[in-house]
Amino acid sequence: MDMTQDELKGLKIKFNNEGLVPAIAQDHKTGEVLMLAYMNREALERTVKEKKAWYWSRSRNKFWMKGEQSGHIQDVKEVYYDCDIDAILLKVDQTGPACHTGNRSCFYRKIKI
Amino acid sequence: MDMTQDELKGLKIKFNNEGLVPAIAQDHKTGEVLMLAYMNREALERTVKEKKAWYWSRSRNKFWMKGEQSGHIQDVKEVYYDCDIDAILLKVDQTGPACHTGNRSCFYRKIKI
């Protein structure tokens, strides 16, 4: 089921009304879910080409390579897309914490159930 | 960091312009990422209360309890929210496949990198 970059260009990803798709970053060794961010088509293409995670920042309205400031980069090992082609899953080798708070994962707080 | 249901009501979740927040469902035992769907506040409150995963269907414009038709329910073990309070992570015990295609996970296709 693997595809080439040309096939990637043809992949009918369902971007939302902002032209974005949610991307989950997961530690490829431990399975820990590290963060959720957004990609547009170019961020996905950069990620696939460079094997570093690129996202689109909704607050700053620009591309960012995860870790470009902090050094906490994500080396991308595998890229999956879901059945509806409206979500992306990256399996990454995370350098340092994924979260800007210094926590390993952005999902460090729990709702009591 | 746990919270009561009253505190949940006060939690300032950043819903998007459709009133939704993305929710990742992850197998609580294996760590496999199973799917990504969307919740509004009521879906999250139902999930926390009933310990079954409830989502908001954007295509059908209604609540759905995962598995209400298929029987492939998600027993919710833990609920996390992220640093920006704009994404949810459910750790679940998944009955049967999570994906409507019959695959265990919705992320069964890979982009070659």
Interface residues (C-beta under 8 A of the other chain):
Chain A: M1 D2 M3 T4 L8 L11 P22 I24 Q26 T30 G31 E32 V33 M35 L36 V48 K51 V76 E78 V79 Y80 Y81 D82 C83 D84 A87 L89 C99 H100 T101 N103 C106 F107 Y108 R109 K110 I111 K112 I113
Chain B: M1 D2 M3 T4 L8 L11 P22 I24 Q26 T30 G31 E32 V33 M35 L36 V48 K51 V76 E78 V79 Y80 Y81 D82 C83 D84 A87 L89 C99 H100 T101 N103 C106 F107 Y108 R109 K110 I111 K112 I113
